[in-house]
Amino acid sequence: MSQCRNCQATLDDAYCASCGQRDIDLERPIWDLVRELAHETFELDGRAALTIRTLFQSPGKLTCEFLAGRRRSYTSPLRLYLVISISFFILVAWFASSGILLDPGQDPGFDAAVQAGFLANDLPRLMFVLLPVFALLLKALFWNRLYFDHLIFSLHLHSAAYVLFAVLLAIQMLADQNLVLLLLQGLGLAALITYFVIALHRVYRPTWFAAAWKSTAMIFAYLVVVSIAIENTSSLLIIAD
């Protein structure tokens, strides 16, 4: 029988019963290690597919399942958020570096590089820090629920929002010249608001009217918070430079 390389205890399984370390053979071809790392990071199995499908087919259900203790079948909320958000900001930074997100009159060389740097490095960290703020706003509206519940809801909602925003950004380059694509962008924003209302109703169980006005209030308050945070962060970065 093999021994744990960390504490030398006898191994009866893939994980050490004494210290919990997983028994991994590192003396393998590099591609085997890369494949295993990708599997561990992105959970490339049935859970990932089920999680994404549930995230969009049933707004709010992932949060309900997690809080009810049915967690094994789904990707964890934090891992889901990290994978989606990292992918999203990589896409946004690429769009920015291509000059697609620039306003008229901005320099495609200098301004695009600055914008891409902010979107790739600073905004992801800022949005992660703002997740607890979003949860606090939810706590103000649903004070009888645990703050932990609001954090899980925030992770799932932001994950869905990033995917929808990625789709909208993908058609941004052609939207100004195509009425159909402009309409699709508007429908995409309406779909995000509708998603929020349905998720809020499913998780917190208010009436549909209450879910609608509370979602509207949340969106407005959060946009104000995000705008202030981005403005202050940009100002600090300018001073630092």
Summary of the structure (lengths in Angstrom):
residues: 241
radius of gyration: 21.5
end to end distance: 58.6
largest distance: 69.7
contacts: 659
relative contact order: 0.09
helix: 71%
strand: 2%
